[in-house]
Amino acid sequence: MDQEVEEITRVLLHKTGDSSEFIQKAADRSLGVMVGSVTPMRAMAALMAGGVNHRNPPVRKCAAEHLLTVMEQIGAEKLLSGTRDNTELLVQTLVKLAQDCNQDTRFYGRKMLNLLMTHPKFDGYLKQSLPSHNLRDHPEAVFVIVILKMLLPKGDIEFFCPNTRSRSDILAPAQPVVRRSSLRSVEAMEQLKELNKLLMAKEFQTRMEGVTLLVEHCKNNPQFISTNIVQIFDAFALRLQDSNKKVNQHALESVASMIPILKDGLHPVVVSMVTVVTDNLNSKNSGIYTAAVRVIMNVSLSLSDNALLLQAFASRVHFISGRAMQDITGHLSALVASVYPQKPSAVERHTLPVLWYFLNNMIGNGVLPGRSGNVRTVVCKLAKSLYKEMGRSLEDHASSQPQHVIKSLRYLLDMELQ
């Protein structure tokens, strides 16, 4: 099952945030079985990719709990034996979990940090990655120091600094840095509270003010938005589907303007954003539809790596209908050209199943039963886009499909090549 771990983890984690407690528990049990059965490093990568940055707090809590289990299986020795980039990503992830708004998630995050920090190799990693003379430039490093002071025996913190200096000299410069960092943290928390209060207000005019304030923060301090993107999106996502059309359209237009500013800072919420925005593509309100189209266009143009976006589009095709299905399939076709040269396996894993789905279910001249509208044009475009990148290997992949699918694909390709 190793090859399927990423997708299984994504689906199960999503289900742990379901409104039904029965489904939550079943998904959690299944994740536990998976974690105990597959290759631990695969499970760790999948949990980090699919759960740590999820906008739903219960999902992040579940991901953190199972991630702790996996890390205990792997052990600190092996976890700290990887490349510096991988170790840095892991530590940053754990620090983020240790600061989560959910108490249980923070508990698991700090237990995982403790697992790493009690190993001698962690000292060497910190010496390389967080040299003492750079502490003032790394507020996140100050947070690690604070946690170290809480979790490690007194005096063990001295490895941060050169041995030639006394301990009093070592720790003295760090104190004002911690105070300044704390002040910045308090200020940021107050800003987040104010923003959340406005975005969740009962009066639609106040919610409009909240969206406007979010745009102002994005223009004036994009780093603040990027750093807190998951928490902010928890509230803002609701405005992208607001029952008040004015708020809905204003939120869509606002996020379209923020995307070119935040760019890859949106990465943790891309899947969630696509899920919410695509539902607006079937709106009968022209302003809402136009704004939703602009969001999809801007996010396609602003991310440095569109593989995640391609996966999000491919997943949504199965859950939407009408104009939204046609629009997203069209964007999926366009992404194939940019993603396939760098990540062909991503295209094969996520986009080919969409093509087989269409060819399996289309009847007549391109009607998809129960999904409204003729999809023949966009399916032809998708087949053509895939063939242009994959060549004859597309037909090789189709060989495992039913005969009517193979026949339909050949017909579409012959028609396009004529």
Salt bridges, closest charged atoms under 4 A:
GLU7 OE2 - ARG10 NH2 2.62
GLU21 OE2 - LYS25 NZ 3.20
ASP28 OD1 - HIS66 NE2 2.73
GLU77 OE1 - HIS119 NE2 2.79
GLU77 OE2 - LYS121 NZ 3.13
ASP100 OD1 - ARG60 NE 2.70
GLU140 OE2 - HIS138 ND1 3.18
GLU158 OE1 - ARG167 NH2 3.19
ASP242 OD2 - ARG207 NE 2.81
ASP242 OD2 - ARG239 NE 2.64
ASP279 OD1 - ARG316 NH2 2.76
ASP305 OD2 - LYS343 NZ 2.62
GLU348 OE1 - HIS397 NE2 3.85
GLU395 OE2 - ARG392 NH1 2.40
